[in-house]
């Protein structure tokens, strides 16, 4: 009996020792690895701070987009203004071109259909044969009536060269200006020189106000707006009763006088 009791006591003591060891391992000091490498915990980012940073970035991007949009709108306004100016100038050019062709056709048709003979500007001077003078001018004008502008240009040039004191020089300068402006391609500089010759050399001639208006419209079409305005004002002042004076006022309004 004593032996049995001794065994039971020994077994109980052993069991208690095992329990204590197990408990010591679970709650005891850190392992070697844990003691050599201290644990570092990174604090988690606050949800409120993350949301704030995101909102700041979004607001900055929105401001950049708004500034870019404003710049684009300003550029579009400038471009629209330039387009309107170009449209206005183009319309002026179209109107002047249409009037020029209508005027030329009207005059040519008048010559062709009614067969009217233009009166000489003045009596021929020097040793000029009046009949040869008239025949040369009529030949040039016939080419114009047929709308053979190249032939008409050569004929009028020949007339002005051969008859420096001819009877129809003012008419020849005027029609040569019309011919030059209707050639293909147009010779605008030469045309304006012919109209200017009528205005300067024959200010009292019936073709003077018409030449001055033709000169102003061509200048406006070529972008010489200031020069065109000067000639239009001159036309209105010197030839107030001419039909071209009303056209000059209308063109001045279009040019923004």
MARLUM-710311 format. One record per residue (C-alpha): x, y, z. Coordinates in steps of 0.2 Angstrom, whole numbers, always signed. Each point is the difference from the previous one (the first is absolute). Last residue first. Layout:
N
X | Y | Z
...
//
This chain:
257
-76 | +530 | -459
-3 | -18 | +4
+4 | -7 | -17
-18 | -5 | -3
-6 | +17 | +4
+13 | +7 | -12
-6 | -11 | -14
-18 | +6 | +2
+6 | +18 | +0
+11 | -3 | -16
-15 | -8 | -9
-10 | +15 | +3
+14 | +11 | -7
+1 | -12 | -15
-16 | +7 | -6
+8 | +17 | -3
-7 | +15 | +9
+12 | +1 | +14
+15 | -1 | -12
+14 | +9 | +9
-5 | -3 | +18
-7 | -17 | -2
+14 | -6 | -11
+14 | +7 | +11
-8 | -9 | +15
+0 | -16 | -10
+18 | +4 | -5
+6 | +2 | +18
-10 | -16 | +5
+9 | -10 | -13
+17 | +6 | +6
-4 | -5 | +18
-7 | -17 | -6
+15 | -6 | -10
-5 | -18 | +3
+1 | -5 | -19
-19 | +0 | -1
-1 | +18 | +8
+12 | +6 | -13
-10 | -8 | -14
-15 | +8 | +7
+8 | +17 | +1
+7 | +0 | -18
-17 | -5 | -7
-8 | +14 | +10
+13 | +13 | -7
-2 | -7 | -18
-19 | +2 | +1
+2 | +18 | +7
+13 | +4 | -14
-9 | -8 | -15
-11 | +15 | -3
+16 | +11 | -2
+3 | +14 | +12
+15 | -8 | +9
+8 | -5 | -16
+19 | -2 | +4
+0 | -5 | +18
-17 | -10 | +1
+3 | -8 | -18
+18 | -4 | +4
-5 | -8 | +17
-12 | -11 | -10
+14 | -6 | -11
+12 | -3 | +15
-14 | -10 | +9
-1 | -12 | -15
+19 | -2 | -1
+1 | -5 | +18
-15 | -11 | -1
+6 | -11 | -14
-14 | -13 | +1
+5 | -18 | -4
-9 | -2 | -12
-4 | +17 | -6
-15 | +10 | +8
+10 | +13 | +10
+11 | +3 | -15
-15 | +3 | -12
-9 | +12 | +12
+16 | +10 | +2
+2 | +0 | -19
-18 | +6 | -1
+4 | +15 | +11
+16 | +5 | -8
-8 | -2 | -17
-14 | +11 | +5
+12 | +14 | +6
+10 | -2 | -15
-14 | +2 | -13
+5 | +15 | -10
+18 | -5 | -2
+15 | +11 | +6
+11 | -15 | +4
-7 | -9 | -15
+11 | -15 | -4
+4 | -5 | +18
-18 | +2 | +7
-7 | -9 | -16
+12 | -14 | +1
-4 | -3 | +19
-18 | +0 | -5
+2 | -13 | -13
+12 | -11 | +10
-13 | +0 | +14
-15 | -3 | -11
+9 | -15 | -8
+3 | -7 | +17
-18 | +4 | +6
-9 | -8 | -15
-17 | +5 | +8
-8 | +2 | -17
-4 | +18 | +6
+18 | +2 | +6
+7 | -5 | -17
-12 | +13 | -8
+7 | +13 | +12
+18 | -3 | -6
-6 | +2 | -19
-10 | +16 | +4
+15 | +8 | +8
+11 | -3 | -15
-14 | +6 | -12
-2 | +16 | +10
+18 | +5 | +0
+1 | -5 | -18
-14 | +11 | -4
+6 | +15 | +11
+18 | -1 | -9
+12 | +6 | +13
+12 | +13 | -6
-1 | +10 | +16
-15 | -1 | +11
-16 | -10 | -1
-15 | +9 | +6
-6 | -5 | +17
-7 | -15 | +10
-9 | -7 | -16
-18 | -5 | +2
-4 | -18 | +2
-9 | -8 | -14
-16 | -8 | +5
-4 | -17 | -8
-15 | -3 | +11
+3 | -19 | +2
+19 | -1 | +0
+5 | +16 | +9
-14 | -2 | +13
+4 | -18 | +2
+18 | +5 | +3
-5 | +13 | +13
-12 | -12 | +9
+12 | -14 | +0
+14 | +11 | +7
-11 | +6 | +14
-7 | -17 | +4
+18 | -7 | +1
+6 | +14 | +11
-15 | -1 | +11
+2 | -18 | +3
+18 | +2 | +4
-4 | +14 | +12
-13 | -11 | +8
+11 | -15 | +1
+15 | +10 | +8
-12 | +8 | +13
-6 | -17 | +4
+17 | -7 | +2
+5 | +15 | +12
-15 | -4 | +10
+3 | -18 | +1
+18 | +3 | +4
-5 | +11 | +15
-13 | -13 | +6
+14 | -13 | -1
+12 | +11 | +10
-14 | +2 | +13
-3 | -18 | +1
+18 | -4 | +2
+1 | +12 | +15
-15 | -7 | +8
+7 | -18 | -2
+16 | +5 | +8
-9 | +7 | +15
-10 | -16 | +1
+15 | -10 | -1
+9 | +10 | +14
-16 | -2 | +11
+0 | -19 | -3
+18 | -1 | +5
-3 | +10 | +16
-15 | -12 | +4
+11 | -15 | -3
+14 | +6 | +11
-13 | +4 | +14
-7 | -17 | -1
+17 | -9 | +1
+3 | +10 | +16
-17 | -4 | +7
+3 | -19 | -3
+17 | +0 | +8
-7 | +9 | +16
-15 | -12 | +1
+12 | -15 | -1
+11 | +7 | +14
-15 | +3 | +11
-7 | -18 | -3
+16 | -7 | +5
+1 | +11 | +16
-18 | -6 | +5
+3 | -18 | -2
+15 | +1 | +11
+15 | -10 | -6
+4 | -15 | +10
+14 | +1 | +13
+15 | -10 | -6
+4 | -13 | +14
+18 | -3 | +4
+4 | -17 | +10
+17 | -1 | +7
+11 | -12 | -9
+13 | -8 | +13
-13 | -3 | +14
-13 | -8 | -12
+14 | -11 | -8
+5 | -6 | +17
-17 | -4 | +6
-10 | +12 | +10
-2 | -3 | +19
-13 | -12 | +7
-19 | -1 | -3
-2 | -15 | -12
+17 | -8 | +5
-3 | +2 | +18
-17 | -8 | -1
+7 | -15 | -8
+13 | -2 | +13
-12 | +2 | +14
-11 | -14 | -7
+14 | -11 | -3
+6 | +2 | +19
-18 | -4 | +6
-1 | -16 | -10
+17 | -5 | +7
-6 | +3 | +18
-16 | -9 | -3
+10 | -15 | -7
+11 | +0 | +15
-14 | +0 | +12
-9 | -14 | -8
+16 | -10 | -1
+3 | +2 | +19
-18 | -5 | +3
+2 | -16 | -9
+16 | -4 | +9
-8 | +4 | +17
-14 | -12 | -4
//
